[in-house]
Amino acid sequence: MIVAKEMNHSHYVRILIGLGTLCCLMGDGRATLAAPPPDANMVAGQDAGAQLSRMEREQQRREQQERLDAGAQEGLDTPPVTQTEEEGTLHFVLHGVTFDRSAIFTAEELDAFAADLLEKDVTINDLYALVARINEAYEARGRLTCRAVLAPQTIRGGVLHITLIEGRTGEVTVEGNRRTAQSFLEYRLGIKRGEIPDFKELNRNLLRWNASYDAPLRVRMAAGKEEGTTDYVLEIAEPRSETFALYADNMGSISTGRERFGLIYTNRSLTKSRDRLTLVTLDARGMKSFLGSYQVPLGRDGSTMRIGYSANATRIVRGTLEPLRVRGHSTGVNIGFNIPLYVTTKRKTELYAGYGRTHAQTDFAGNHWIDDRVDGWNISVTETLYGRKSALLMTHGIRAAASENIRREESHYSMYQGNVFYQTRTHGSQMITARLDGQVAFAHYLPSAERFYVGGAQSVRGYEESLLGGDSGYAASIEYAFPMLPKSCAYGFLFYDCGAVYGDSAFDDHILSAWGLGIRTAASEPVYAQFSVGFPLCKELNDTNTKGARLHFSLNATL
């Protein structure tokens, strides 16, 4: 039932409490006379499905920051320059050119290199130019261990011989691979013993590796122990394979408990193939949540597949709805594929496609209130640009979904979802960070878990978590951070946040804005702590007065 926006909020809540109490007193008769369900807008973001969706977004934001912190990708060093020989005065009529057998060029291709010099008077400079053209062709094909050489010789009958040295892969060793199998590395880079390496392909594979995995890789080359071979040393810098992180914050909803405590377990290479397992638990006074995901590499191009499961159970423990015994639970499963489309040292473009299914149920006073089943499909493109001291991440995507509510009514809807994140370092380790999140729905009255919410530490600080919700909306933030002392691991920061929600499901007062300040430690520290105070600028909201400032804190200790 949709209640008119002009209805007085507090008066409506008192009616609901009275009806709920009457329903409870009637005992078995409540099935025939059930209290009318509260308007979903009254508890924006407090039902089980919405809170589960918010927890998943928080995890996505943590992974996004981790990806940006990794920085630009690293490829192979610049190819060696062809050695220049001394000039000479030799000249003769060239009648023919012979070559060693080549695994890269056909006989016709080799003959074509010298075709324009045959039956002409040539000098030593012309011969060096011919050798240079062949070496350029080797480099164009990525064969940097292959060289054409003009060896000392006696010219007989005007016939010249050019020596072709085509180095093959010798020994391959790996350094630092405690939790990464050597066979996995060799396959991802395309290195095969006894073959002539394609350095263009090797460089592409190296860039994709460093763009896709959390263990940066370098390749060193050296003259092989066997004649005509090149040995490779793969240097991998693995992070800690297993980490446990304890965290606490006050980012919970007032209705289910502001203070939250949790544990994050991460295994970054479960089977020594850089497959990542993440388990997250979250507890508050009125909420228990779990999130698990497993990401596995699929191909040499850096593609990955991720499967996930999430669940939570909630109960209203504070507020005007507490007497109605509001209980909820929700579950979600999803699968997604991430495919790198374009990777250079300064740019990365990725395509994501995924499917997810959620089931959210909420009861009040023993009666079903919400029972939503949603099947959703997502496709998005993420562009990451790295500057010398900056990073820009942009994601644009479309979500299409089909849902079924408690009355078994089906609906279909779609929406645009976007995110822009920019971070740059200025003089003296000062940092400016800007973020914009948005959603534009092409339908009305979306299920609660699909709506856009503003308010709280992840959107507009200074307000309660998920204070306002609507079918569409945006949240923007700009922040200036500075070191508290020279070489200090503590940073102070100032911020301004704003956001709004739109659509038929939104209240009349739908805009939030706030400013504030805070302090935090560097993200690289074993213990990460952040404290901020937000001062709301929009205080009168839908007959409710938001008084004073709000403190937000989070603490994360890695074991």
N, C-alpha and C positions, 0 to 999 in steps of 0.2 A: 504494500500500500504506500503510495507516494503522498506525503503530507505537504501542503502548500508552504512555500518558503516563509510566508508572512506569519505563520503560526508562532506564538510565543514559545520559546524553547523550554523554559523552566515549567510553565504551566502544563505543557504536553508531557513532560517527564513525570510530574506528579500524577497525572491521569494514568500513565502506564504503570506506575508503582501500585496504585490502587487496584487496577485491573489484575495485575499479576498476583497481588496478595489475595484477592477474591478467588482467583483461579486456584491458588494453592489450598485455600480453605475448603474448596468444593471436593477435594480428594479425587475419587474415580470419575466424578462428573466433569472434570476439566476437559476431557476429550470432546464433550459436546458443547462446552462454552469456554473456548480458549481466549486468552487475552490477545488483543491485536498486537502484531509484531511491531517493535520500534522502527522508526524510520532509519534506514541505513546511514543517512547523513549524520544522524546524531552521534554515531559511534564510528565516525570515519577512521578507518585504519585499525580498529580494535578487534574485529572479528578474526577468526583463525586464518582464513585464506589471505587476508590483507597482510597480517603479520608475517606469515610464511613468505609471501612475495617480497616483503621488505627485508627479511633476513637474507634472501637470495641476492637482492640488489647490493646489500652491504658486502657480501662476499665477492661479488663481481667488481666492486669498487676497490677492494683490497688487492685483487689480482691485477686490475688496471694500473694501480700505482706501482706495483711490483714490476710490471712490464715496462713502464716508463723509466723506472730507476735503472733498468738494465742498460740504457743508453744506446748509442748507435752501433751498427753491426761492423764487424771487421772482416776483411777479405784477405786475399793474398797480397804479398808485396809487389811493387812494380816490376814487370818483367825485365830481365837483364838486357842491356843495350848491346847490339852486335858490335864486336870489336872491329876497329878500323885498321886496315893494314897500311903499310907505307906505300906511297906512290912510287912508280917506276917508269922507265922509258921504253920498255919492251913493246913491240907491235909486230903483228903478223896477220895473214889472211886466215880466218877461222873457217875450216871446212866441216867440222863436226864437233859435237860435245857428247861425252859419255857420262853416265851417272852410276853410282852404286844402286843396288836394288832398294826400293822404298816401300814401306808399309803404309805410307800416307798418300803419296802421289802415284798416279798411273804413269806408264811410260809415255803416253801421249801428253799428259800434263807437263812432264819434265822436258820433253822436246819443245813444247810451246814456249817455255821460258827463254830458250836460246834461239828461237826461230828468226828473230829480227837481226841477229848478229851473223848468221851464216853467210859465207862467201863475201865477207866484208873485212876490211883492214881494221883490226881491233888493237886497243892498247890494254895495258894492265888495269887501268881504271875502268874500262868497259867490263873486264872480267870480274872485278870487285863489285861493280854495280849489278852484274848478273847474280852473283852469290847473295848480295843483299836482297834482291827481289825474291829469291827462293826462301831466305830466312823470314822475310816479311810474310810470305805465304804460310810458312810454318806457324808464325805467331798468330796470324789471322784465324788459323784453325785450332788455336790453343795448344800447340805442341811446342812448349818452351824448352823441352829437353832435346829437341831435334835441331841440328844445325847443318848448314851447307858450308863446306870448307874448301878453300883453294889451296890444296897441299902443294909443296915443292915438287916439281916434275919437269921432265924434258918434253917439249912439244915436238912430236913427230908427225909429219904429214898434215899439219894444221889441225890436229885433233886434240881437244882439251878434255881432261877428266876432272869432274867435280866430286869430291868425297861427301857422302851423306852420313852423318852420325845421328842415329835415331835412338836416343837413350830410353831404356825401358825401366819400369819400376822394379827396384830391388827389394831391400828389406823395409818393413814397416813396423815401427815401434810406437808405443803409446806411453806417455808420461802423465801421471796424476789421475788415472782412471780407476779409482777405488770402487766405484759403483756404476761403471759404464763398460759394457763388454767391448773388447777390441773389434770383434766381428761386426757389432752394431755400428761402430764408428766407420770402419772401412766400407761397409755397404752404403751408409748415408753419404759418404764423400765420393763413392764410386772409384775407390782405389783398388786396383787388382794387380797382383804381382805378375811380372813378366810381360805386361802390356805397356804400350806407349801412352802415357797419360795425356788427357785432354785438359789443359790448364784452364780453359774458359769454362768448361763444365765443372771442374774442380772448384773454381772460384765461385760459381753460382751456388754449388752445393754448400760451400763453406759459409757464404752469406746467409743462405736459408737456414743452415744449422744455427748460426748465432742469432738469427731472428726468431727461431722457433723454440729453442731450448734454453734452460737456465744455467747451462754450463758452457761458458765461452771457450772457443776452440781456436788454436793457432796451428799452422802447418809450417814446419821447417824442412828444408831440403839440403842434402849434402851429396857429394860424390859417392857413388856406390862402391861397396867393397869389391864387387865384380866389375870388370871392364864393361863399359857401355850401359851401366845402370845408374839410377838415382835412388838413394835411400830417403825415406820420409820419417819424420818424427812428428807425431800428433801430440800437442800439448793441450790438455784439457784442465780447466779450472773449475772443479766441482764445488758447489756449495755443500753445506751439511746435508747429508742424505735424509736423516730423520730429525724432525724438530717437534717439540711440544711447546705450545704457547698458552699460558694462562692469561686470561684477560677479564677485565671488569669495566663497566661503564654505567652511566645513567641515561642511556639512550632508549630505554623501554617506554612503553605507554603507561600513563598514570593509572589506567584501568586494570592493567595486568602486572604492574610493578615497574617502577622506573629503574631500579638498580638491577643489573644483569651480571651474571657470572658465567664464564664459559671456558672451554678447552678446545684448542685447534691442534690436530695432529696432521703432520705432512710428511709423506715419504716421496721424495723427488725422483726416485729410480727404483721402483718396487722390484722389477725383474731384470735390472741392469740394462734397460733399454730406454731410459729417461721417461718411463711411464709414471705418472704422478697420481698418488692417492691422497685425498684430503678428507678429513673427518672433522666436523664442527659440532659441538654441543653448546647449547645456550639455555640458561635457567634464570627465571625470575620468580617472584612470589606467585604469580598467576600464569606462568607460561613455562613450558618445556619444549625445546626444539632440537632437531637433529638435521644435519645436512652432510651428505657424503657424495663425492664425485671421484671418478677415475678417468684419467686422460691418457690415451695411448697413441704413439706415432703410427701413421699409416704408410707413408711412402717416403721416397728420397727427397721429395720437394718440400718437406716440412709440414705436410698435412697431418692433422690430428683428429681423433674422435673422442668425444667426451660423453659419458653417461653419468646421470646423477639421480639421486633420490633425496627427498626432503620430507619432513613430517614435523608437526607441532600440535600441542594441546594447550588450550587457553581457558581461563576462567576469569570473569570480572571480579576483582577483589576490592575495588574502590570506586566510588562515584555513585551517581544517582541510579545506575542500573544494577548495582550490587545486590539489592534485595530480590531481583528477578532471577537469580541463580543462572546467569548466562554462562554457558559452557560451549566450547568449540574444539574441533580437531580438523586437521587438513593433511593431505599427503600430495606429493607431486613426484612424477618421474619425467625424465627428459633425456634426449639424445641429440647431440649436435656435432657438426663437422666444420672444422676451420681449415681453410685452404689459402696459403700464400699465393697471391696473384703476381706480385711484382716486388722484388727486394733488391735494394742497393745499400750502400753504406750509410745513406742518409734518409732513406725512404722505405716504407713498407706498406703494402696494400694487401688486405686480407678479406676473404669472403667467408661469411658464416651462414650456415643453413641448419635449422634445428626444428625438432618437434617436442612438445611437452603435453602432459595430461595432468590435471589437478582435480582434486575432489575436496571441497570445503563444506563443512557442516557446522552449524551453530544452533544451539537450543537455548530457550529461556523458559524458566518455570516449568521445565519438563516437556515443553512443546518445541517441535521443530520450527525454526525461524528461517534459517538459510540452509540450502542443500544444493550447491552449485557444482556441476561437472563441466570442465572446460578442456577442449582440445585446441591447442594453438600451434601455429607454424610461424617461424621467424626466418627472415633472410635479411642480412645486413652487410654493409661494406665498411671496413675500418681503415682509415688512412693515418699513418704515424709518420711525422716528419721530425728529423733531428737536426738541430742547429749546433753551433759550437758550444753554446751555453743554454740552449732552450730545447723544448720538445712540445709538439702540437699533436694532439690525438683527436680525430673526428670520426664519429660513428653515425651512420644513417641507415635506418632499417624500417621494414614494414612487418607488422604482425597481423595475421589473420586468424580468427578463432571462431569456434562454434561452441555454444554453451547450452546447458539444460538446467532449469531452475527446479525448485521444490515442487512446482505444479506440473513438471514435465513439459514445460513450454520451451521450445528451442529458439535460439536467436543466433544470428551470424553478424559479425562485425569485424572491422579492421581499423588499424591505426598506424600513424607514423610515430616512430620513436627515435630521438636523436640525442647525441651527447657531444660536447666540445670541451676539451681540457687543454689548457695552455699553461706552461710553466717555464720561467726564465730566471737565470741567475744574473744579478747585477754586481756592482762593485762591492767588494768585501763580503762575499757570500750572502748578500741580501737576495731575496727571492720574491718574485711576483707570481701569483697563481690566480688563474681565472677559470671558471667552470660555468657551463650552461647545459642543463638537462631539460628536455621537452617532450611532450606527447600531444599529438593531435588525433583525436578519435573521430571516425567517420560514422558514428552511431551515438545513440543516447542511452543513458542508464546502463552503463556497463556493470558487470559483476564487480563486487567490492575489491577483489584481488587484482582487477585489471585497471582500476582507476589510478589517477596521478595524485599523489599526496604531497603537501608542503607543510613545513614545520618540523623543527628538531635539528639535531646535530648534523644530519646528512643533507639538509636542504636549507632551511631558514632558521638559524640559531636564534635563541631568545624566546622560542615558543615551545609548547608541548609537541611531542612526536606525533606526526601525521595529524596535525590539528584540523586541516581542511583537506577535503578530497573532491575531485571532479573527474569528468570523463577526459578532459584535456587540461593541460597546464604547463607551467615552466618553473624552473628554479635556477637562479643565477647567483654567482658569488665572485667576489674579487678580494684578494688577500695580499697583504704585504708583510713579509717576515724578515727578521734581522737577527743576527747573533747577539746574545746578551753581553758577551765579553769576547775579546779576541781569542780565536781558537777554542771557543766554547761549544759544547754540545747542546746547549740550551738556546732556544730561539723564542723571541717574543714576536707577536703578530697582531695586526689590526685587520678587521674585515668588515665588509658590508654585504649582506645577503638580502635577496628579495625573491618573491615567488607569487604565483597566482594560479587559481584553478578556474575552469570554465565548464559550461555545459548545463543541461537541465538538472543534473543531480547536485550542483554546487549551490551553496547558500548565497544570499545577497552580498554579504561582506566576504570577498573571496581573494583579497590581496594581503600579503604579509611583507614586511620589510623590517630589517634590524641592522644594527651595527654593534661592534664589540671588540674585545681584545682578549689575548690569551698568551700562554706560554707552553712550549712543548720541547721535548728532547729530539735529537736527530733520529731519523728512522733506522739508521744503521746500528744504533745502540741496542744491547741485549734487552734493556728495559726501556720501552717506549711509553711515555706519559704525555698526556695533553689535557690542559685545563683552559677553558674559555668561558667568558661571560658575555651573554648577548643581551642587548637592550632593545626591546621591541619599539618600533616607531608607530605601528598600527595597533592601538590598544583596545578600542571599542570594536568588538567583532560579534555580530549576531546576538545582541543583548548580553554579551559577556565581556567583562573588563579584564584584560590581561595586565596584571599589576607587576611592577618592578622588573628586575633583571632575572635571568635564568642562567644557572651554572651548568656547563656541560663538561664531563670528564671522561677520559678513557685511559686504561692502563693495560699494557701488553708486555708480558715477561716471557722471553724465549728461554727454554731450558735446554 
